Amino acid sequence: MSETWTLAALWLGLALVATLLSIRLGIATALSEIVVGTIAQLIVGAMLGDAVLGADQSWIVFLSGTGAIVLTFLAGAELDPAVFRRRWREAGAIGLVSFLVPFLACAAAAHSLLGWTAPASWLAGVALSTTSVAVVYAVMLESGLNVTEYGKVLLGACFVTDLGTVLALGLIFAPFTVKTAVFVVAGLAVFAILPWLTRHVFQRFGNRPSELEAKFLLLILFGLAALAVWADSEAVLPAYLVGMVLAGTVGKDHALIRRLRTLTFGLLTPFYFIRAGSFVSVPALVAAPTAAVVFLAIKVAAKIAGVYPTTRGFGAPREEAMHTTLLMSTGLTFGTIASLFGLSHGIIDQAQYSTLVATVIGSAVLPTLLANAFCLPHHLLPPVVPETAPTAGAVPAGKTVGEAE
């Protein structure tokens, strides 16, 4: 048991270092955690061995997966149903081109430029067509854009992109089975009854120190995740849908959302992002960087070619359009999931897997840094409340309205 607590202390220490770096450098915590995970694996692996960091320990895998699921749920809960209904054409069009153009471009590049087999090329297209809801939501939350209509449309577009990714992965590599049908039917039944059930349970038993609300939501998320994995789907997909379904109830309970964020960002997501960073083999990339560089360049170029003109076509100013485009170029959750699916099913080999994961991680870091450094729509940011004596119901000093919620 001593090893478990020592490893937990090491990971939380890395999370603390990443947080301090994010504050110092003014970047999203998720990005600093990815970079810290990569550097930690490089240093610790060189000094003590690759297994010392323990990224494949079952309890770390569980905390990491839980972080991805709850974070994805929170992103879905941020969607405003009224905004999505009003601007579904914009969110749908941006999300569709964000998936389709990189999917075709990266698959073609893998086959024509790198000589990958047809199945491996299609798998590369799927893995690199993604947009990271986790990264985008973390950036939205830290900037306060999650409470703006711009942020809600962007999160809706992310959902459409990743839905296309999951459908492509399923249709190309995991044929429709009885398990899939059971998952779809059961999921539709749960989504239909969940808003009424959640409202009833919360009104009758909520607002107690026992935190029944959190336990209820985790039960739903874990149950649907288990069903999704059983049906050869992805655990985070129903989490996003649950968040969207409950956006009108749970999403408006700011106190509950605040508590879930504390749990998620304080404990769970550091394990997810640091673990994702630890997958990158720096020596392998230094030895053969060409494929990862080619993939990253093509993915970002394809996203720009598809998303930027589409966003401008809906009347977005240039700064907002480029910020949207760069954030839609990020990848992490579904990209690593698709890559791992390909490796475990023999579609790609270890070298190809490392290339894809490195590209996915690179796409999580570079476009986000560029977006926040050069294209952040400052005119949309919620105002920062000046430091004053705290009053009842006041936003804490130095916090944005979105952070206070």
N, C-alpha and C positions, 0 to 999 in steps of 0.2 A: 504493500500500500504506500510505502514511502516513495517509491518511484512515481506513482500516480500523482501525489501531491507535489513532488519536485517538478514533474513535467508540467503540471498545471501552473505552478509559479513561473516557470520559464515562459510559457505561452502568454500569460497575463503580463509578464514583464515586457515581452516583445510588443504586446498591444499598447502598453503604457508608453513605450518609446515611440511607437508609431503615432500615437495621439499627440505627444509633445512635438514631434516633427511636423505633423499637419498644422498645428497651431503656429509653430515657428515659421514655416514656409508658406502658410496660407493656402494649403491644398486640401482636398477632401480626405477624410480619415481613411476611407476605403482604399484609396490609392496608396497612401503611405503604408498601410498594413500589407498590401500586396508586395510593395518594394521591400519592406522589412522582412517579410517571409522569404523572398528570393535571396536576399543577402544572408539571412540567418542560416538557411539551408546550405548556402555556399560555404560559409565560415565554419559552422558547426560540423557539416559533413566532411570538410577538409581536415579538421582537427580531430574529431572523435568518431566519424563514421556517419553514413547517410541515415541510419536508423535512429540516431540519438534524438532527433527532433520529434520523432514519434507521430508523424503526420498520418500514418495508417493505423494507429491505435483505434480500437473500436469506439471508445468513448469520445475521442476527438472527432472521428468521422460523424458520430451522432450529433455532437454539439454543432459541428460545421453544417451538417444537413438541416438541423433545426433552425440555425441562423438564416440559411437561405430561404427556408419555407416561411418563417415568420416575417422576414424582411419583405419577401414577395407579397405576402398577405397585406402588410402595411401599405405597400405601394398600390395594390389594388383598392384598398380602403380609401386612399387619397383621391380616387377618381370621383368627380362630382357628376352624378347621373344626369343632372340638368345640363351641365356643360357638354358632356359626352353626347347626349341626344341632340343638342343644338349644333355641335361641330363634329359629328361623326364622319361626315364626308372628308373633312380635312385630316382627322386622326387616321381614318381608314386608308386614305390615299398615301399619306406619308409612311404609314406602317407597311403597306403592301410593297411600295417601291423599295423601301429600306430592306425588305427581305429578298425580293425577286432579283433585283439587279446584282447585288453581291453574290447571291447564290449561283447565278449563271456565270458571272465573271470569274469567280474563284474556282468553280468546277472546271471551266474551260482552261484556266491557267494551270491547274494541277495536272490536267491531262496533256495539254499541248506543250507547256513550257518545262514542266518537271517530270513528265513521263510516267505519272501515276496511272494505275489501272482505272478502268471506268468506275467500279464500285468505290474505290478509294477517292477518286475525284469527286463523285457525288457526295461522299461523306464530308470531304473538305468544304464543298459548297454549303452544305448544311451547317457545319460548325462555324463557318466564317460569315454567315448571313445574319447572325444574331445581333441583338442589342441587349446590353446588360441592364435589366430592370433594377438589379441590386445597386449597380454603380450610379445609374441615372437618379434613382430615388434618393440615394445617399447624398448626391450633389444637390438635388433639389431641396432636400431637407436642411442641409447646412447653409445654403444660400437664402432660404426662406421662400424660394420660388414654388415650393409645393403647394402653397395656399393661393397661388395666382392661377388665372384661367390658362395662361401660357403653360404653366407646369402641368396642369391637369390634362391638357391636350397632348402634351409631349408624353406623359405616362400612358395615355390611351394608345398613342402610336406605337410605343414600346410593346404593349400587349399584342397588338396586331402583328408586329414583326415576329415576335417569339411564338405566337400561335402558328404562323406560317412555317417556322422552323420545326416545331414539334410535329405538325401535320406532314411535312416533307420527310422527316426522319421516320415517321410511322409508315407512310405510304410506300417509301422506297425500300426500307430495310426491315420493317416489322409488319407483315401483312395483317389485315383485319382478321381477328379470331373471335371465338366465343367470349374469351376473356375481355376483349376490347368492347364487345357489345354490352357485357355486364357492367363494365366500368362506365360507359356512356349512359346507360339507362339509370344506374344507381346514382351517378353524378347529377343527372337532370332532376331526379326525384329529390335529392338533397338540396339542390339549389332552389327548387320550387318552394320547399317548406321552410328553408332556413331563415329567411327574414322574419316570418311570423313566429317561428319557434324561438329565435334569438330575442326578439322583442318581449315575448311572453316570459321567458326565463329570466331575463335581466330585470324586468319590472317586478317580478314576484320575489326573486331571490338575490338581486344584485345590491350594490352599494354596501357591502359588508367587508370587514377586514380579512375574511377568508379568501378574497379575490376569486369568487366563483366565476366571474366573467372570463378571466384569463384561462382558468381550467377548462371551461366550456369550449372556448375557441381553440385551445390546443388539442382537445379531444377531437373536434371536427377536423382540424388540419392533419393530425396524425392519422386518423382513420381514413381520410381520403388519400393521403400520401401512400398508405399501405395498399389501398385498393389500386392506385395508379401504378405502383411498382409491380404489383401482382399481374396487372394487365399489360406489362411491358411499356408503360408510358413513363412520364416524369413526375416526380413527387411535387415539384414546385408549380406545375401547371394548375392543378385544382386549387392551390393556395391563392394564386392570383385571381381565379374566378370567384372564390369565396370572398376575397376582399372586395371585388367589384359588386357582388350581390349584397354585401353588408355595408356598402359605402353610405347608404342612406340612414343606417342605424348606428353601427359601431363607428363608422367614419366620422360621425358628428358628436360622438362622446369623447371630447378632447382630453378629459382626465384619464380615461381608459387608454386611449392612444398614447398618451404621455407615459403611462406606466409600462405599456408594452414596448415602447421605444427604449426605455431605461433598461429593461431586461435584454432587449435585442442588441442594442449598441454597446451596452456595458459588458455583456458576457458572451453572447452568441456569435455575432458577426465577426469579431476579431478572429475567432477560430476559422470561420469560413474564408475570409480574405487572406489571412496569413497562410493557411493551408494551400489556397490557390497559388499564392506566390511561391511556395516551397516546391511546387511541381516543376518549376522552370529549371532546367539544367543549363547553367551558365557555361560550363566547359563545352557542352555539346553545341551550344549556339555559337560560341567563339570559333569552334572547329569548323562548323558548317552553317554560316549565318544566311546564306543566299536564299534558301527556300522561305525562311521566316520573313526576311525583308521583302521578298517578292509578294508573298501573301498579304503582308500588312499594307504595302503600297497599293495593291490591287483592291483590297477590301475598302480602304479609306477612299480611294479614287472612285470606286463604284458607288459608295454611299453618297459622296459629293455629287456625282453625276445624276443620281436618282433623286435624292432627298432635297438638295438645295433648290433646283428649279421647281419642284413640286411645292415646297414651302413658300417660295416667292410667288407662285401662281395663286396661292390663297391669300396674298396681300401682306405677307410678313415682311417687315423691314430687313435690310441686309444683315444687320447685327444679330437679330433674332433668328433669321434663316440659317446663318452659319453656325450659331450656337446650337440650334436644333440638329443640324447636320452632323456636327462633331460629336454630340452626345449620342446620336443614333448610330455613330460609328463604333461605339464601345461594345465590348463583348466580354462575357465572363461565365455566368451561370450555365446557360444552355450550350455555349460553345464548349466548355470543358465537359459537360454531360455528353454531348454528341461525340466528342473525341474519345472519351472513355468507352462509350458504347461501341464505337468502331474498333477500338483496341481489343475489348473483351470478346467481340464476335469475330475477330480475325479479318476484319475488313481493311485495317491498316496495321502496319508494324510499329515497333517501339520508336524507331527513328521518326516515322511520319507522325506518330502521336506527339512526340516531343516538339516537333515543328509546329503542329497545330496549336498545342497548348501555349507555346511561347508566343505565337501570333495572337492568340486570344488575349493573353495577359498584356501583351504590348498594346493591343487595341483598347484595353481598359485604361491604360495609363496615358499614352501619348495624346489621343484626341481630347481626353478630359482636361489635361493640362493646358492644351492649346485653347480649348473652349473657355475655360475659366480665366486664362491669362489675357486673351485678346478679344473674345467675343461675348463676354458676360453682359447680358442686357440690364445694365445698372438702373435704367428708368423703371424696370419692373420690380426691383427689389423692394420688399416691405421696409418701411422706415425703421431705423434703429432708435429705440426710446432712450433719451438722454438719462444720465445718472441722476436720480432724485431719490428722496426718501420714499421707501416702499409704502404703498397704501393698499387697502383691501382690493383685490382683483387686478392690481397693477401688473404689468409685464416686468419681470426682473430686469434690472439695469444691464445694458449691454447685450440684451437678447432681442431678436426680431420677433415680430408678431407670430410668425410660423413656428419659431422655436418655443415660444411660450405656450403655444397650443399643444 
